[in-house]
Amino acid sequence: QVQLAESGGGLVQAGGSLRLSCAANGGTFSTYAMGWFRQAPGKERDFVAAFGGRGRYTYYSDSVKGRFTISRDNAKNTMYLQMNSLKPEDTAVYYCAAKFVPGPQSIATRESEYDYWGQGTQVTVSS
């Protein structure tokens, strides 16, 4: 079983950047498919970005494509989300998620596909 902890959230002006981190504790990090989701106030939790193929492939929601970059460092058991050109509509609580997949890893974009979640980190983008 893996425990996830996000960090790096905060308040930033529109056009600015933030880098979120997701530290994993327990389990073998490379055997987990990983992803990022976010939940804005009063809305459902939405997919942001995810890995497949043990980090060889990435997939992004249309709303963040070209602005956000997902990465992972298996040696440090950490996943990152670099967020550039932030917009007020990016304001949300950001969650990292993990799914144990010891075999071939496809990209998972649905919340129900993930087994483990962090507590979330708040990102607020002011206009």
Number of C-alpha atoms within 10 A of each C-alpha: 10 18 16 22 18 23 18 14 18 14 14 18 14 17 14 14 17 18 16 21 22 26 20 23 14 10 13 14 23 17 17 25 25 31 32 26 22 22 19 17 9 6 9 9 17 18 22 24 26 27 25 18 13 22 19 9 12 17 18 20 15 10 12 17 12 12 13 20 18 23 19 20 13 15 8 10 17 18 23 21 23 14 20 17 15 23 19 15 13 20 20 22 18 26 26 30 26 24 19 19 14 12 10 10 20 15 19 20 21 12 15 7 13 18 13 16 21 20 14 21 21 19 22 21 20 16 11
